[in-house]
Amino acid sequence: MSQTSLRIVIADDHDLLRMGLTIFIEYQESMVLVGEAQDGAEIVVVAAKTVPDVLLMDLNMPLLDGVSAIRQIKQANPSIQIIVLTVESDPARIQATLDAGATLYLSKNSSTTELAEAIQAVGMRDEQASR
């Protein structure tokens, strides 16, 4: 991986979770937080303005659901890698998320190690695709 940090955006309607993810990212030497959003409509705008390497987002958000937001984000900028971080466990909903363009699905019960590894893996995928 290159010397540059992965640019991360967070989208979740729960303030406490966004704060926790912000702290987590601040402790990762290979990552930098470049934006955050608290609803589906806002994340579409934030993603367009910041063009992150990796977007961490919940599925169940107000104003615009996660699947619709993912479709809009990927249509505008296909290079953004999206990790869905949610408690959603319905297989059909998870598949719809992946079909919409999400790169990876992770449970909010995942460990910080799993999350860090997932971010690095999809971030490297984006870097390899741009070569």
C-alpha positions in Angstrom: 0.0 0.0 0.0 1.2 3.5 -0.6 2.3 6.0 2.0 -1.0 8.0 1.8 -3.8 7.4 4.3 -7.1 5.9 3.3 -9.7 8.6 3.2 -12.8 7.5 5.2 -16.3 8.8 5.5 -18.8 7.6 8.1 -22.6 7.5 7.8 -24.9 6.5 10.6 -27.9 8.2 12.2 -26.7 7.4 15.8 -24.3 10.0 17.2 -22.7 7.7 19.6 -21.7 5.2 16.9 -20.4 8.0 14.7 -18.3 9.3 17.6 -16.9 5.8 18.3 -16.0 5.2 14.7 -14.4 8.7 14.5 -12.2 7.8 17.5 -11.4 4.4 16.0 -10.3 6.0 12.7 -8.2 8.6 14.5 -6.2 5.8 16.1 -5.4 4.2 12.8 -2.2 5.5 11.2 -3.3 4.4 7.8 -6.7 6.2 7.8 -8.0 9.7 7.9 -11.6 10.8 8.5 -12.7 13.2 5.7 -16.5 13.4 6.4 -19.5 12.1 8.1 -23.3 12.1 7.7 -26.3 11.3 9.8 -28.8 10.3 7.1 -29.0 8.7 3.7 -29.6 12.0 1.8 -26.7 13.7 3.5 -24.2 10.8 2.8 -24.9 11.1 -1.0 -23.9 14.8 -0.8 -20.9 14.2 1.5 -19.6 11.3 -0.6 -19.8 13.5 -3.8 -17.9 16.3 -2.1 -15.2 14.3 -0.4 -14.8 11.3 -2.7 -13.5 9.0 0.0 -11.6 5.7 -0.6 -13.9 3.9 1.8 -17.3 4.8 3.1 -18.6 3.1 6.3 -22.4 3.3 6.4 -25.5 1.9 8.1 -28.4 0.6 6.1 -31.2 1.9 8.2 -31.1 5.7 8.0 -33.7 8.5 7.8 -34.5 10.5 4.7 -33.0 8.0 2.2 -32.5 4.3 3.0 -29.0 2.8 2.7 -29.7 0.7 -0.5 -30.9 3.8 -2.4 -28.0 5.9 -1.1 -25.5 3.2 -2.2 -27.0 3.2 -5.7 -26.7 6.9 -6.0 -23.2 7.1 -4.6 -21.9 4.3 -6.8 -23.6 5.8 -9.9 -21.9 9.1 -9.2 -18.5 7.6 -8.3 -18.0 3.9 -8.8 -14.5 4.0 -7.3 -15.8 4.6 -3.7 -15.6 1.3 -1.8 -18.6 0.9 0.6 -18.6 -1.1 3.7 -22.1 -1.6 5.2 -21.9 -1.7 8.9 -25.3 -2.7 10.3 -27.3 -4.9 12.6 -29.4 -6.0 9.6 -29.4 -9.7 9.2 -32.1 -10.4 6.6 -30.3 -12.2 3.8 -32.5 -10.6 1.1 -31.7 -7.1 2.4 -28.0 -7.9 2.6 -28.0 -9.2 -1.0 -29.9 -6.1 -2.1 -27.2 -4.0 -0.5 -24.4 -5.9 -2.3 -26.4 -5.7 -5.6 -26.7 -1.9 -5.2 -22.9 -1.7 -5.1 -21.7 -2.2 -1.6 -18.3 -3.8 -1.5 -18.7 -5.6 1.8 -21.2 -6.2 4.6 -20.1 -6.3 8.3 -22.2 -6.7 11.4 -22.0 -4.0 14.0 -20.9 -6.8 16.3 -17.6 -7.2 14.4 -14.4 -6.5 16.3 -12.3 -3.5 15.8 -9.6 -5.8 14.3 -12.1 -7.1 11.8 -13.2 -3.6 10.9 -9.6 -2.4 10.4 -8.8 -5.4 8.3 -11.9 -4.9 6.2 -11.2 -1.2 5.6 -7.6 -2.0 4.6 -8.8 -4.8 2.3 -11.3 -2.7 0.4 -9.0 0.3 0.4 -6.3 -1.8 -1.3 -8.8 -3.1 -3.8 -9.5 0.5 -4.8 -5.8 1.3 -5.0 -5.1 -1.8 -7.2 -8.0 -0.9 -9.5 -6.6 2.5 -10.1 -3.2 1.1 -11.3 
